Amino acid sequence: MKPGANNERVYRMAFASVYPHYVTKVEKKGRTKEELHTVIHWLTGYTEKGLAKVIADKTDFETFFAKAPRMHPNVGRSRA
């Protein structure tokens, strides 16, 4: 598999197909769906209504991030 090919596969995946797994994971760690939403809102700027639309429309990850209303300014910064 060529470098980056796996990323392309992920970018084409629907956010809605992965979202239930995010919920399950945070709940297993003693957190809530509401806390997950808080993190998603912080990271992307999506509102509850916007997040619900992304899930209902089965928006892919590439579009989810490309059309995020307001990506947090620290996204992509190195911690070095």
mmCIF file as gemmi writes it, N, C-alpha and C atoms, coordinates in Angstrom:
data_model
loop_
_atom_site.group_PDB
_atom_site.id
_atom_site.type_symbol
_atom_site.label_atom_id
_atom_site.label_alt_id
_atom_site.label_comp_id
_atom_site.label_asym_id
_atom_site.label_entity_id
_atom_site.label_seq_id
_atom_site.pdbx_PDB_ins_code
_atom_site.Cartn_x
_atom_site.Cartn_y
_atom_site.Cartn_z
_atom_site.occupancy
_atom_site.B_iso_or_equiv
_atom_site.pdbx_formal_charge
_atom_site.auth_seq_id
_atom_site.auth_asym_id
_atom_site.pdbx_PDB_model_num
ATOM 1 N N . MET Axp A 1 ? 0.844 -1.168 0 1 0 ? 1 A 1
ATOM 2 C CA . MET Axp A 1 ? 0 0 0 1 0 ? 1 A 1
ATOM 3 C C . MET Axp A 1 ? 0.898 1.242 0 1 0 ? 1 A 1
ATOM 4 N N . LYS Axp A 2 ? 0.589 2.174 -0.869 1 0 ? 2 A 1
ATOM 5 C CA . LYS Axp A 2 ? 1.424 3.381 -0.964 1 0 ? 2 A 1
ATOM 6 C C . LYS Axp A 2 ? 1.164 4.319 0.222 1 0 ? 2 A 1
ATOM 7 N N . PRO Axp A 3 ? 2.169 5.123 0.598 1 0 ? 3 A 1
ATOM 8 C CA . PRO Axp A 3 ? 1.994 6.069 1.707 1 0 ? 3 A 1
ATOM 9 C C . PRO Axp A 3 ? 0.82 7.013 1.442 1 0 ? 3 A 1
ATOM 10 N N . GLY Axp A 4 ? 0.021 7.233 2.46 1 0 ? 4 A 1
ATOM 11 C CA . GLY Axp A 4 ? -1.119 8.124 2.327 1 0 ? 4 A 1
ATOM 12 C C . GLY Axp A 4 ? -2.392 7.447 1.855 1 0 ? 4 A 1
ATOM 13 N N . ALA Axp A 5 ? -2.267 6.234 1.313 1 0 ? 5 A 1
ATOM 14 C CA . ALA Axp A 5 ? -3.447 5.539 0.803 1 0 ? 5 A 1
ATOM 15 C C . ALA Axp A 5 ? -4.438 5.241 1.916 1 0 ? 5 A 1
ATOM 16 N N . ASN Axp A 6 ? -3.94 4.914 3.098 1 0 ? 6 A 1
ATOM 17 C CA . ASN Axp A 6 ? -4.826 4.631 4.224 1 0 ? 6 A 1
ATOM 18 C C . ASN Axp A 6 ? -5.574 5.892 4.647 1 0 ? 6 A 1
ATOM 19 N N . ASN Axp A 7 ? -4.884 7.039 4.611 1 0 ? 7 A 1
ATOM 20 C CA . ASN Axp A 7 ? -5.534 8.308 4.922 1 0 ? 7 A 1
ATOM 21 C C . ASN Axp A 7 ? -6.678 8.581 3.962 1 0 ? 7 A 1
ATOM 22 N N . GLU Axp A 8 ? -6.458 8.32 2.693 1 0 ? 8 A 1
ATOM 23 C CA . GLU Axp A 8 ? -7.502 8.54 1.688 1 0 ? 8 A 1
ATOM 24 C C . GLU Axp A 8 ? -8.724 7.684 1.985 1 0 ? 8 A 1
ATOM 25 N N . ARG Axp A 9 ? -8.488 6.459 2.42 1 0 ? 9 A 1
ATOM 26 C CA . ARG Axp A 9 ? -9.602 5.565 2.77 1 0 ? 9 A 1
ATOM 27 C C . ARG Axp A 9 ? -10.394 6.135 3.941 1 0 ? 9 A 1
ATOM 28 N N . VAL Axp A 10 ? -9.681 6.643 4.935 1 0 ? 10 A 1
ATOM 29 C CA . VAL Axp A 10 ? -10.333 7.226 6.109 1 0 ? 10 A 1
ATOM 30 C C . VAL Axp A 10 ? -11.107 8.477 5.713 1 0 ? 10 A 1
ATOM 31 N N . TYR Axp A 11 ? -10.527 9.329 4.883 1 0 ? 11 A 1
ATOM 32 C CA . TYR Axp A 11 ? -11.194 10.563 4.464 1 0 ? 11 A 1
ATOM 33 C C . TYR Axp A 11 ? -12.527 10.275 3.771 1 0 ? 11 A 1
ATOM 34 N N . ARG Axp A 12 ? -12.616 9.14 3.102 1 0 ? 12 A 1
ATOM 35 C CA . ARG Axp A 12 ? -13.854 8.789 2.391 1 0 ? 12 A 1
ATOM 36 C C . ARG Axp A 12 ? -14.91 8.164 3.308 1 0 ? 12 A 1
ATOM 37 N N . MET Axp A 13 ? -14.499 7.754 4.506 1 0 ? 13 A 1
ATOM 38 C CA . MET Axp A 13 ? -15.452 7.134 5.44 1 0 ? 13 A 1
ATOM 39 C C . MET Axp A 13 ? -16.446 8.173 5.943 1 0 ? 13 A 1
ATOM 40 N N . ALA Axp A 14 ? -17.674 7.748 6.145 1 0 ? 14 A 1
ATOM 41 C CA . ALA Axp A 14 ? -18.694 8.64 6.689 1 0 ? 14 A 1
ATOM 42 C C . ALA Axp A 14 ? -18.446 8.834 8.186 1 0 ? 14 A 1
ATOM 43 N N . PHE Axp A 15 ? -18.492 10.084 8.621 1 0 ? 15 A 1
ATOM 44 C CA . PHE Axp A 15 ? -18.355 10.385 10.042 1 0 ? 15 A 1
ATOM 45 C C . PHE Axp A 15 ? -19.409 9.604 10.827 1 0 ? 15 A 1
ATOM 46 N N . ALA Axp A 16 ? -20.612 9.486 10.276 1 0 ? 16 A 1
ATOM 47 C CA . ALA Axp A 16 ? -21.718 8.788 10.944 1 0 ? 16 A 1
ATOM 48 C C . ALA Axp A 16 ? -21.403 7.311 11.197 1 0 ? 16 A 1
ATOM 49 N N . SER Axp A 17 ? -20.551 6.712 10.378 1 0 ? 17 A 1
ATOM 50 C CA . SER Axp A 17 ? -20.225 5.295 10.566 1 0 ? 17 A 1
ATOM 51 C C . SER Axp A 17 ? -19.256 5.089 11.727 1 0 ? 17 A 1
ATOM 52 N N . VAL Axp A 18 ? -18.491 6.114 12.068 1 0 ? 18 A 1
ATOM 53 C CA . VAL Axp A 18 ? -17.496 6.021 13.138 1 0 ? 18 A 1
ATOM 54 C C . VAL Axp A 18 ? -18.024 6.609 14.45 1 0 ? 18 A 1
ATOM 55 N N . TYR Axp A 19 ? -18.921 7.568 14.346 1 0 ? 19 A 1
ATOM 56 C CA . TYR Axp A 19 ? -19.455 8.271 15.511 1 0 ? 19 A 1
ATOM 57 C C . TYR Axp A 19 ? -19.944 7.332 16.626 1 0 ? 19 A 1
ATOM 58 N N . PRO Axp A 20 ? -20.722 6.274 16.332 1 0 ? 20 A 1
ATOM 59 C CA . PRO Axp A 20 ? -21.159 5.382 17.42 1 0 ? 20 A 1
ATOM 60 C C . PRO Axp A 20 ? -19.99 4.73 18.162 1 0 ? 20 A 1
ATOM 61 N N . HIS Axp A 21 ? -18.896 4.496 17.464 1 0 ? 21 A 1
ATOM 62 C CA . HIS Axp A 21 ? -17.712 3.918 18.095 1 0 ? 21 A 1
ATOM 63 C C . HIS Axp A 21 ? -17.047 4.927 19.029 1 0 ? 21 A 1
ATOM 64 N N . TYR Axp A 22 ? -17.063 6.199 18.638 1 0 ? 22 A 1
ATOM 65 C CA . TYR Axp A 22 ? -16.563 7.258 19.528 1 0 ? 22 A 1
ATOM 66 C C . TYR Axp A 22 ? -17.384 7.29 20.816 1 0 ? 22 A 1
ATOM 67 N N . VAL Axp A 23 ? -18.72 7.223 20.661 1 0 ? 23 A 1
ATOM 68 C CA . VAL Axp A 23 ? -19.606 7.258 21.828 1 0 ? 23 A 1
ATOM 69 C C . VAL Axp A 23 ? -19.317 6.066 22.742 1 0 ? 23 A 1
ATOM 70 N N . THR Axp A 24 ? -19.225 4.886 22.17 1 0 ? 24 A 1
ATOM 71 C CA . THR Axp A 24 ? -18.941 3.684 22.953 1 0 ? 24 A 1
ATOM 72 C C . THR Axp A 24 ? -17.62 3.812 23.694 1 0 ? 24 A 1
ATOM 73 N N . LYS Axp A 25 ? -16.6 4.308 23 1 0 ? 25 A 1
ATOM 74 C CA . LYS Axp A 25 ? -15.28 4.427 23.62 1 0 ? 25 A 1
ATOM 75 C C . LYS Axp A 25 ? -15.288 5.4 24.789 1 0 ? 25 A 1
ATOM 76 N N . VAL Axp A 26 ? -15.904 6.576 24.615 1 0 ? 26 A 1
ATOM 77 C CA . VAL Axp A 26 ? -15.902 7.542 25.723 1 0 ? 26 A 1
ATOM 78 C C . VAL Axp A 26 ? -16.723 7.028 26.896 1 0 ? 26 A 1
ATOM 79 N N . GLU Axp A 27 ? -17.819 6.326 26.616 1 0 ? 27 A 1
ATOM 80 C CA . GLU Axp A 27 ? -18.638 5.78 27.701 1 0 ? 27 A 1
ATOM 81 C C . GLU Axp A 27 ? -17.899 4.683 28.46 1 0 ? 27 A 1
ATOM 82 N N . LYS Axp A 28 ? -17.11 3.87 27.756 1 0 ? 28 A 1
ATOM 83 C CA . LYS Axp A 28 ? -16.303 2.848 28.425 1 0 ? 28 A 1
ATOM 84 C C . LYS Axp A 28 ? -15.26 3.47 29.341 1 0 ? 28 A 1
ATOM 85 N N . LYS Axp A 29 ? -14.864 4.699 29.015 1 0 ? 29 A 1
ATOM 86 C CA . LYS Axp A 29 ? -13.872 5.404 29.823 1 0 ? 29 A 1
ATOM 87 C C . LYS Axp A 29 ? -14.528 6.279 30.896 1 0 ? 29 A 1
ATOM 88 N N . GLY Axp A 30 ? -15.835 6.086 31.107 1 0 ? 30 A 1
ATOM 89 C CA . GLY Axp A 30 ? -16.537 6.807 32.161 1 0 ? 30 A 1
ATOM 90 C C . GLY Axp A 30 ? -16.961 8.216 31.791 1 0 ? 30 A 1
ATOM 91 N N . ARG Axp A 31 ? -16.954 8.535 30.513 1 0 ? 31 A 1
ATOM 92 C CA . ARG Axp A 31 ? -17.372 9.859 30.045 1 0 ? 31 A 1
ATOM 93 C C . ARG Axp A 31 ? -18.747 9.753 29.394 1 0 ? 31 A 1
ATOM 94 N N . THR Axp A 32 ? -19.284 10.881 28.983 1 0 ? 32 A 1
ATOM 95 C CA . THR Axp A 32 ? -20.622 10.896 28.401 1 0 ? 32 A 1
ATOM 96 C C . THR Axp A 32 ? -20.591 11.359 26.95 1 0 ? 32 A 1
ATOM 97 N N . LYS Axp A 33 ? -21.686 11.067 26.273 1 0 ? 33 A 1
ATOM 98 C CA . LYS Axp A 33 ? -21.864 11.535 24.898 1 0 ? 33 A 1
ATOM 99 C C . LYS Axp A 33 ? -21.821 13.065 24.859 1 0 ? 33 A 1
ATOM 100 N N . GLU Axp A 34 ? -22.373 13.703 25.871 1 0 ? 34 A 1
ATOM 101 C CA . GLU Axp A 34 ? -22.368 15.164 25.94 1 0 ? 34 A 1
ATOM 102 C C . GLU Axp A 34 ? -20.937 15.704 26.03 1 0 ? 34 A 1
ATOM 103 N N . GLU Axp A 35 ? -20.079 14.993 26.779 1 0 ? 35 A 1
ATOM 104 C CA . GLU Axp A 35 ? -18.672 15.403 26.868 1 0 ? 35 A 1
ATOM 105 C C . GLU Axp A 35 ? -17.977 15.235 25.514 1 0 ? 35 A 1
ATOM 106 N N . LEU Axp A 36 ? -18.302 14.161 24.807 1 0 ? 36 A 1
ATOM 107 C CA . LEU Axp A 36 ? -17.758 13.961 23.467 1 0 ? 36 A 1
ATOM 108 C C . LEU Axp A 36 ? -18.168 15.123 22.568 1 0 ? 36 A 1
ATOM 109 N N . HIS Axp A 37 ? -19.434 15.501 22.64 1 0 ? 37 A 1
ATOM 110 C CA . HIS Axp A 37 ? -19.924 16.616 21.823 1 0 ? 37 A 1
ATOM 111 C C . HIS Axp A 37 ? -19.197 17.913 22.173 1 0 ? 37 A 1
ATOM 112 N N . THR Axp A 38 ? -18.924 18.119 23.446 1 0 ? 38 A 1
ATOM 113 C CA . THR Axp A 38 ? -18.184 19.311 23.868 1 0 ? 38 A 1
ATOM 114 C C . THR Axp A 38 ? -16.82 19.359 23.184 1 0 ? 38 A 1
ATOM 115 N N . VAL Axp A 39 ? -16.152 18.226 23.126 1 0 ? 39 A 1
ATOM 116 C CA . VAL Axp A 39 ? -14.835 18.171 22.476 1 0 ? 39 A 1
ATOM 117 C C . VAL Axp A 39 ? -14.973 18.41 20.971 1 0 ? 39 A 1
ATOM 118 N N . ILE Axp A 40 ? -15.961 17.799 20.341 1 0 ? 40 A 1
ATOM 119 C CA . ILE Axp A 40 ? -16.171 17.997 18.901 1 0 ? 40 A 1
ATOM 120 C C . ILE Axp A 40 ? -16.476 19.466 18.61 1 0 ? 40 A 1
ATOM 121 N N . HIS Axp A 41 ? -17.328 20.087 19.435 1 0 ? 41 A 1
ATOM 122 C CA . HIS Axp A 41 ? -17.658 21.508 19.253 1 0 ? 41 A 1
ATOM 123 C C . HIS Axp A 41 ? -16.409 22.367 19.408 1 0 ? 41 A 1
ATOM 124 N N . TRP Axp A 42 ? -15.609 22.083 20.421 1 0 ? 42 A 1
ATOM 125 C CA . TRP Axp A 42 ? -14.376 22.829 20.68 1 0 ? 42 A 1
ATOM 126 C C . TRP Axp A 42 ? -13.419 22.708 19.499 1 0 ? 42 A 1
ATOM 127 N N . LEU Axp A 43 ? -13.27 21.493 18.978 1 0 ? 43 A 1
ATOM 128 C CA . LEU Axp A 43 ? -12.328 21.228 17.902 1 0 ? 43 A 1
ATOM 129 C C . LEU Axp A 43 ? -12.77 21.82 16.568 1 0 ? 43 A 1
ATOM 130 N N . THR Axp A 44 ? -14.07 21.71 16.259 1 0 ? 44 A 1
ATOM 131 C CA . THR Axp A 44 ? -14.539 22.022 14.912 1 0 ? 44 A 1
ATOM 132 C C . THR Axp A 44 ? -15.46 23.233 14.798 1 0 ? 44 A 1
ATOM 133 N N . GLY Axp A 45 ? -16.087 23.615 15.898 1 0 ? 45 A 1
ATOM 134 C CA . GLY Axp A 45 ? -17.053 24.702 15.841 1 0 ? 45 A 1
ATOM 135 C C . GLY Axp A 45 ? -18.448 24.269 15.431 1 0 ? 45 A 1
ATOM 136 N N . TYR Axp A 46 ? -18.652 22.969 15.188 1 0 ? 46 A 1
ATOM 137 C CA . TYR Axp A 46 ? -19.999 22.505 14.851 1 0 ? 46 A 1
ATOM 138 C C . TYR Axp A 46 ? -20.931 22.712 16.048 1 0 ? 46 A 1
ATOM 139 N N . THR Axp A 47 ? -22.148 23.144 15.789 1 0 ? 47 A 1
ATOM 140 C CA . THR Axp A 47 ? -23.183 23.226 16.817 1 0 ? 47 A 1
ATOM 141 C C . THR Axp A 47 ? -23.854 21.867 16.912 1 0 ? 47 A 1
ATOM 142 N N . GLU Axp A 48 ? -24.747 21.703 17.874 1 0 ? 48 A 1
ATOM 143 C CA . GLU Axp A 48 ? -25.491 20.438 17.972 1 0 ? 48 A 1
ATOM 144 C C . GLU Axp A 48 ? -26.263 20.183 16.679 1 0 ? 48 A 1
ATOM 145 N N . LYS Axp A 49 ? -26.908 21.238 16.169 1 0 ? 49 A 1
ATOM 146 C CA . LYS Axp A 49 ? -27.681 21.108 14.924 1 0 ? 49 A 1
ATOM 147 C C . LYS Axp A 49 ? -26.767 20.745 13.756 1 0 ? 49 A 1
ATOM 148 N N . GLY Axp A 50 ? -25.61 21.399 13.676 1 0 ? 50 A 1
ATOM 149 C CA . GLY Axp A 50 ? -24.662 21.109 12.604 1 0 ? 50 A 1
ATOM 150 C C . GLY Axp A 50 ? -24.101 19.707 12.686 1 0 ? 50 A 1
ATOM 151 N N . LEU Axp A 51 ? -23.804 19.262 13.9 1 0 ? 51 A 1
ATOM 152 C CA . LEU Axp A 51 ? -23.3 17.901 14.098 1 0 ? 51 A 1
ATOM 153 C C . LEU Axp A 51 ? -24.358 16.878 13.713 1 0 ? 51 A 1
ATOM 154 N N . ALA Axp A 52 ? -25.604 17.128 14.108 1 0 ? 52 A 1
ATOM 155 C CA . ALA Axp A 52 ? -26.705 16.218 13.754 1 0 ? 52 A 1
ATOM 156 C C . ALA Axp A 52 ? -26.863 16.136 12.233 1 0 ? 52 A 1
ATOM 157 N N . LYS Axp A 53 ? -26.698 17.261 11.543 1 0 ? 53 A 1
ATOM 158 C CA . LYS Axp A 53 ? -26.822 17.27 10.076 1 0 ? 53 A 1
ATOM 159 C C . LYS Axp A 53 ? -25.69 16.477 9.431 1 0 ? 53 A 1
ATOM 160 N N . VAL Axp A 54 ? -24.472 16.648 9.922 1 0 ? 54 A 1
ATOM 161 C CA . VAL Axp A 54 ? -23.326 15.904 9.402 1 0 ? 54 A 1
ATOM 162 C C . VAL Axp A 54 ? -23.573 14.397 9.54 1 0 ? 54 A 1
ATOM 163 N N . ILE Axp A 55 ? -24.1 14.004 10.688 1 0 ? 55 A 1
ATOM 164 C CA . ILE Axp A 55 ? -24.381 12.583 10.931 1 0 ? 55 A 1
ATOM 165 C C . ILE Axp A 55 ? -25.508 12.102 10.016 1 0 ? 55 A 1
ATOM 166 N N . ALA Axp A 56 ? -26.586 12.872 9.931 1 0 ? 56 A 1
ATOM 167 C CA . ALA Axp A 56 ? -27.736 12.482 9.098 1 0 ? 56 A 1
ATOM 168 C C . ALA Axp A 56 ? -27.366 12.418 7.618 1 0 ? 56 A 1
ATOM 169 N N . ASP Axp A 57 ? -26.541 13.354 7.174 1 0 ? 57 A 1
ATOM 170 C CA . ASP Axp A 57 ? -26.147 13.405 5.759 1 0 ? 57 A 1
ATOM 171 C C . ASP Axp A 57 ? -25.051 12.407 5.406 1 0 ? 57 A 1
ATOM 172 N N . LYS Axp A 58 ? -24.505 11.731 6.419 1 0 ? 58 A 1
ATOM 173 C CA . LYS Axp A 58 ? -23.419 10.771 6.223 1 0 ? 58 A 1
ATOM 174 C C . LYS Axp A 58 ? -22.222 11.426 5.528 1 0 ? 58 A 1
ATOM 175 N N . THR Axp A 59 ? -21.889 12.609 6.025 1 0 ? 59 A 1
ATOM 176 C CA . THR Axp A 59 ? -20.763 13.376 5.505 1 0 ? 59 A 1
ATOM 177 C C . THR Axp A 59 ? -19.456 12.626 5.746 1 0 ? 59 A 1
ATOM 178 N N . ASP Axp A 60 ? -18.586 12.613 4.732 1 0 ? 60 A 1
ATOM 179 C CA . ASP Axp A 60 ? -17.306 11.927 4.905 1 0 ? 60 A 1
ATOM 180 C C . ASP Axp A 60 ? -16.363 12.781 5.755 1 0 ? 60 A 1
ATOM 181 N N . PHE Axp A 61 ? -15.305 12.148 6.27 1 0 ? 61 A 1
ATOM 182 C CA . PHE Axp A 61 ? -14.373 12.845 7.159 1 0 ? 61 A 1
ATOM 183 C C . PHE Axp A 61 ? -13.69 14.026 6.47 1 0 ? 61 A 1
ATOM 184 N N . GLU Axp A 62 ? -13.341 13.872 5.214 1 0 ? 62 A 1
ATOM 185 C CA . GLU Axp A 62 ? -12.675 14.967 4.513 1 0 ? 62 A 1
ATOM 186 C C . GLU Axp A 62 ? -13.566 16.209 4.51 1 0 ? 62 A 1
ATOM 187 N N . THR Axp A 63 ? -14.821 16.033 4.175 1 0 ? 63 A 1
ATOM 188 C CA . THR Axp A 63 ? -15.769 17.143 4.139 1 0 ? 63 A 1
ATOM 189 C C . THR Axp A 63 ? -16.071 17.636 5.548 1 0 ? 63 A 1
ATOM 190 N N . PHE Axp A 64 ? -16.177 16.71 6.503 1 0 ? 64 A 1
ATOM 191 C CA . PHE Axp A 64 ? -16.434 17.07 7.895 1 0 ? 64 A 1
ATOM 192 C C . PHE Axp A 64 ? -15.419 18.105 8.373 1 0 ? 64 A 1
ATOM 193 N N . PHE Axp A 65 ? -14.138 17.855 8.109 1 0 ? 65 A 1
ATOM 194 C CA . PHE Axp A 65 ? -13.102 18.788 8.543 1 0 ? 65 A 1
ATOM 195 C C . PHE Axp A 65 ? -12.968 19.99 7.608 1 0 ? 65 A 1
ATOM 196 N N . ALA Axp A 66 ? -13.112 19.773 6.317 1 0 ? 66 A 1
ATOM 197 C CA . ALA Axp A 66 ? -12.973 20.877 5.356 1 0 ? 66 A 1
ATOM 198 C C . ALA Axp A 66 ? -14.06 21.933 5.555 1 0 ? 66 A 1
ATOM 199 N N . LYS Axp A 67 ? -15.253 21.496 5.94 1 0 ? 67 A 1
ATOM 200 C CA . LYS Axp A 67 ? -16.377 22.428 6.101 1 0 ? 67 A 1
ATOM 201 C C . LYS Axp A 67 ? -16.651 22.763 7.565 1 0 ? 67 A 1
ATOM 202 N N . ALA Axp A 68 ? -15.752 22.396 8.44 1 0 ? 68 A 1
ATOM 203 C CA . ALA Axp A 68 ? -15.936 22.72 9.865 1 0 ? 68 A 1
ATOM 204 C C . ALA Axp A 68 ? -16.084 24.226 10.006 1 0 ? 68 A 1
ATOM 205 N N . PRO Axp A 69 ? -17.086 24.66 10.759 1 0 ? 69 A 1
ATOM 206 C CA . PRO Axp A 69 ? -17.331 26.103 10.881 1 0 ? 69 A 1
ATOM 207 C C . PRO Axp A 69 ? -16.156 26.893 11.451 1 0 ? 69 A 1
ATOM 208 N N . ARG Axp A 70 ? -15.429 26.293 12.386 1 0 ? 70 A 1
ATOM 209 C CA . ARG Axp A 70 ? -14.35 27.049 13.04 1 0 ? 70 A 1
ATOM 210 C C . ARG Axp A 70 ? -13.385 26.057 13.697 1 0 ? 70 A 1
ATOM 211 N N . MET Axp A 71 ? -12.393 25.621 12.933 1 0 ? 71 A 1
ATOM 212 C CA . MET Axp A 71 ? -11.401 24.713 13.508 1 0 ? 71 A 1
ATOM 213 C C . MET Axp A 71 ? -10.648 25.452 14.608 1 0 ? 71 A 1
ATOM 214 N N . HIS Axp A 72 ? -10.372 24.753 15.692 1 0 ? 72 A 1
ATOM 215 C CA . HIS Axp A 72 ? -9.649 25.361 16.799 1 0 ? 72 A 1
ATOM 216 C C . HIS Axp A 72 ? -8.277 25.817 16.286 1 0 ? 72 A 1
ATOM 217 N N . PRO Axp A 73 ? -7.834 27.005 16.702 1 0 ? 73 A 1
ATOM 218 C CA . PRO Axp A 73 ? -6.563 27.533 16.17 1 0 ? 73 A 1
ATOM 219 C C . PRO Axp A 73 ? -5.337 26.697 16.519 1 0 ? 73 A 1
ATOM 220 N N . ASN Axp A 74 ? -5.4 25.844 17.522 1 0 ? 74 A 1
ATOM 221 C CA . ASN Axp A 74 ? -4.239 25.028 17.873 1 0 ? 74 A 1
ATOM 222 C C . ASN Axp A 74 ? -4.175 23.71 17.118 1 0 ? 74 A 1
ATOM 223 N N . VAL Axp A 75 ? -5.148 23.427 16.281 1 0 ? 75 A 1
ATOM 224 C CA . VAL Axp A 75 ? -5.139 22.176 15.511 1 0 ? 75 A 1
ATOM 225 C C . VAL Axp A 75 ? -3.945 22.197 14.575 1 0 ? 75 A 1
ATOM 226 N N . GLY Axp A 76 ? -3.189 21.125 14.612 1 0 ? 76 A 1
ATOM 227 C CA . GLY Axp A 76 ? -2.056 20.984 13.718 1 0 ? 76 A 1
ATOM 228 C C . GLY Axp A 76 ? -0.756 21.557 14.232 1 0 ? 76 A 1
ATOM 229 N N . ARG Axp A 77 ? -0.798 22.186 15.377 1 0 ? 77 A 1
ATOM 230 C CA . ARG Axp A 77 ? 0.443 22.721 15.95 1 0 ? 77 A 1
ATOM 231 C C . ARG Axp A 77 ? 1.211 21.612 16.633 1 0 ? 77 A 1
ATOM 232 N N . SER Axp A 78 ? 2.497 21.654 16.456 1 0 ? 78 A 1
ATOM 233 C CA . SER Axp A 78 ? 3.367 20.677 17.099 1 0 ? 78 A 1
ATOM 234 C C . SER Axp A 78 ? 3.499 20.972 18.584 1 0 ? 78 A 1
ATOM 235 N N . ARG Axp A 79 ? 3.643 19.925 19.384 1 0 ? 79 A 1
ATOM 236 C CA . ARG Axp A 79 ? 3.819 20.094 20.816 1 0 ? 79 A 1
ATOM 237 C C . ARG Axp A 79 ? 5.302 20.108 21.18 1 0 ? 79 A 1
ATOM 238 N N . ALA Axp A 80 ? 6.162 20.139 20.192 1 0 ? 80 A 1
ATOM 239 C CA . ALA Axp A 80 ? 7.62 20.096 20.438 1 0 ? 80 A 1
ATOM 240 C C . ALA Axp A 80 ? 8.125 21.352 21.102 1 0 ? 80 A 1
